[in-house]
């Protein structure tokens, strides 16, 4: 049964040092900022973070990086105009980076959730991204072997959840949330509000409750302030 929390610190309790943390968001769209802030307060360190970007500005994932909690970032777009936190850490040799093409990143997490041991993908063939990876020619086309990305924890942002843990998303904020929820041992979702079980139209549910362990109800958290 999914646990519903009104306190962000309680929602992230128990995340261990050295964890691989999948963090949803396309830039700031769908990024679970309140959960990340709570993770900073919680103190877990030596983390490997998997996300589309390597942080924006000084908030959310960038704040986690600035706090010195992250050992390695696996992402598609490590640099943009507001990625100064990551840029500084990387240039100083204080953080590791693995670049993964965006579609491959999503598929590697989907494979983890689906129990797929590995898959062949044409993206990256003939580039530095394919170095030291097994390649194979299939029907005249070259492919590179990619392995799943599994998370110890997934932090995702959704629009609405119910008390069973079913989630719906809002437009582009959906992005990586659904695949990350399936790929992690522990999935924690922050939602704008929680409704009673049965209030969500089953046809609109994107992430079923079976993949969600904890929910942070932001409306309850705001009311408690």
Helices and strands as residue ranges (DSSP letters): E 3-5, H 8-11, E 20-23, H 33-42, E 47-50, H 61-66, E 70-75, H 84-91, E 96-99, H 102-114, E 118-121, G 128-130, E 135-138, E 141-147, E 151-162, E 167-168, G 171-174, H 177-183, E 184-195, G 202-204, G 209-211, E 214-217, H 218-223
